[in-house]
Amino acid sequence: MSQQASVADRIATSPIVERLTALHPKLIDLSTDRIQRLLRDLGDPHLRLPKVIHVAGTNGKGSTCAFLRALLNEAGYTVNVYTSPHLVRFTERVRLNSGPISEDAFLAVLEHCECVNAGRQITFFEMLTAAAFVAFAENPADATIVEVGLGGRYDATNVFPSPAVSAITPISLDHVEFLGSKLTQIAWEKAGILKPNRPAVCATQPSEVMETIQAEATNVRAQLATEGTNWKIIPDEDSFRFCDGNHDWELPRPTLAGNWQFNNAGLALAALSRLEGFELTEKIAAHAMKTVTWPGRLQLLQRGPLLQQLGQRSVWVDGGHNPGAADALASEIARWPVKPTVIIGMMQRKDATNFLKKLAPVVKRAACVGIPGNEGALTADSLAVIARDVGIEAEAFKSIEKAAADIAFSTESPVLICGSLYLAGIVLRENN
């Protein structure tokens, strides 16, 4: 077992994690009441955080946060970042300026929050969020980036009365059991992060989504700027232009793969252009495009036993898991000279049919797997049936390794591992 895997297991199996997960009967219970109470008892650490950039949306939240961090770091600013979920280890969620919080510090701040909570009902994510804000208050930085966990309006992160900037990434159907089955319902939830008289930026959206967000911005008097109206991205093969009223920058293609990253980069630039007291230059932005990193988002594997098993071919890992992510992924794959074989695993609560339907025209075949250690995952057999129903040649395998062994002997195509952040995390943990 790798050192990274042992760290991940240490956190996941620690007694405090077991105790905290037992404090609330539901894994997800959207409300800000419990965390607001805990934060008050902790001395309101979230109100002591500088320049909060709050990021909501369905797809691209993590990548946008990565661009924000890279841009600010390149400009010489210190940044604390809270994201979710983690891929390899819990500590990835709480990033102090120098890197992920140490496992000892992570456990210590969780124990402090647990003590202050005094056994009252609270979800595990709410406790993690409170712990992150305590860690940030104790380790001040120039700016704070906070990614919404689920939704926005009733998400545990939505406790900032006056964020420096709010950002909304592209919205599509996901988590319908919590947010609603209509895009307008989901958009209303996401728009809940908008705050009175505070600047906000929004990526390009379907018309009904944008109308909902604009209506909420008007209702709360937020200062909303939108892609296409207040700024635009003009992509080229190896570069892109970011244009707004004050900038016309020619920037290199980001190191994050996928043409959708042009727009995520643009959203981050638009947000920072509205961050008071912070300055960027075209040169700084250009360098940030070449240094930005975000694992599990169309990431090319560089090492590990899986790569060795699959031989001399490219192996990509992507955690996208909803139809919107599949749309973007399919658009990128369509540019590849050879159709990939996909190793895919998905959760039961995800829309596997429409995810696979988007990929059907651009993939060679699907090797379907379960997600190890996750009881909420679709079985390999069930996923293979769905894949065949949408026109993809598919076979079920008992493990990722068995799927890879079959691919190694049956095809020379590139391999894309996709369908779940949980699956991406397992692959990266075992192959980095």
C-alpha positions, 0 to 999 in steps of 0.5 A, a space after each residue: 500500500 502506498 503512503 498516500 493510501 495509508 494516510 487516507 485510511 488513517 483519517 477515514 478509519 479514525 475514531 473521531 470520524 466514526 463518532 462524527 458520522 453517527 451524530 446525524 441520521 442522514 448523510 445529507 440534510 441541507 440546512 444552515 441552522 446546525 452549522 450556524 449554531 456551531 459557528 457561533 459557539 466556536 466564536 464565528 471563525 467564518 466572519 474573520 476570514 479575509 476576502 471570501 470567494 464563494 463558488 457554486 455550480 454543477 460542473 467546473 467548481 473545483 477547476 474554477 477554484 484551482 484557477 483562482 488559487 493559481 492566479 492569486 498565488 502567481 500574483 504573490 497572494 496567500 490563499 486558503 482553499 476549502 473544496 470537496 470531495 477529496 480524491 485521495 485523502 480527507 486533508 485535500 479538502 482543507 488547503 492552507 497556503 503551503 498545501 493540504 493541512 496536515 493529518 495531525 492538524 486536521 484531526 486536532 481541529 475536528 476534535 475541537 469542533 466535536 467538543 464544542 458541538 457537545 454531541 448535538 445533531 450535525 452532519 459530517 460535512 457540516 462538521 468538516 466545514 466548521 473545522 475548515 473555517 476554524 483552521 483558516 481563522 487560525 492560519 490567516 491568508 490574503 484570500 479565502 476560496 470556498 467551494 459549495 458542497 451541494 446546492 448553494 442556498 442551504 449548503 453548509 458553506 453558505 454562511 458568509 453575509 458579505 463575500 468578496 465575490 460569488 461565482 456560479 459555474 455551469 449548471 446542469 441536472 445533478 443531485 435531483 433528489 436534493 435540489 429538484 428535477 428541473 433546471 430552474 429549481 437547481 438554478 434557484 438553489 445555486 443562486 442562493 449564494 448571491 448576496 446584497 450589494 456584493 459582486 458576482 460572476 456567472 458562466 454561460 447558462 441555458 436560458 431558463 437557468 440564466 433567467 432564474 439567476 438574474 431574477 435572484 440577483 435582482 431580488 437580493 440586489 447582487 451586482 451580477 456580471 455574466 459571461 458573454 455580456 460583461 466578458 468573453 472568451 475567444 479560444 484558439 488551438 493553443 491560446 485564448 483571449 480574455 476580454 472585458 471592459 478593462 482587459 484584452 489578454 492573450 493567454 496560453 492554453 491551460 495545463 488542465 485538459 479539455 476545452 471547457 477549461 477556457 471558460 473556467 479560467 475566464 470565470 476565475 479571471 472575471 471574479 478576480 477582476 472584481 476582487 477589491 485590492 488585488 491586482 493581476 497582470 497579463 504576464 501573471 495570468 499567463 504563467 498561472 495558466 501553465 502552473 494550474 493543477 487539479 487532479 481527476 479532471 481529464 488527467 493523464 496518468 503518468 505512473 503506476 501499476 495500471 499504466 504498466 498493465 495497459 502498456 504503451 497507450 494514453 490513460 486518462 482519468 476524469 471524475 465527471 458524473 452527470 450529463 453536463 460533464 458528459 457533454 463536455 467530455 464528449 466534445 473533447 473526445 470527439 477531437 481525439 484521433 482514435 476513439 477511447 475504450 472507457 472503464 466506467 463506474 457510477 453511483 446509483 443516484 446518478 443519471 447513468 443513462 443520459 451520461 452514457 448516451 452522451 458518450 455513445 457516439 465517441 467511445 469504442 466500447 465500455 468496460 463496466 466496473 463497480 466502485 470498490 468499497 462503495 455500497 451506493 455504486 451501480 453493479 458492473 452488470 447493471 451499468 453494462 446493461 445501461 450502456 448496451 441500451 444506449 448503443 455502446 458495446 459493453 462488458 462487465 468486469 469484477 475489478 478495474 484490474 480485470 477490465 484493464 487486463 482485457 483491454 490490454 489484449 483486445 485493443 490498442 485504443 486510448 483508455 478513459 476512466 470516468 463516471 465517478 469522482 470516487 472511482 477517479 480517487 481510487 485510481 489516483 490513490 493506487 497509481 500516483 
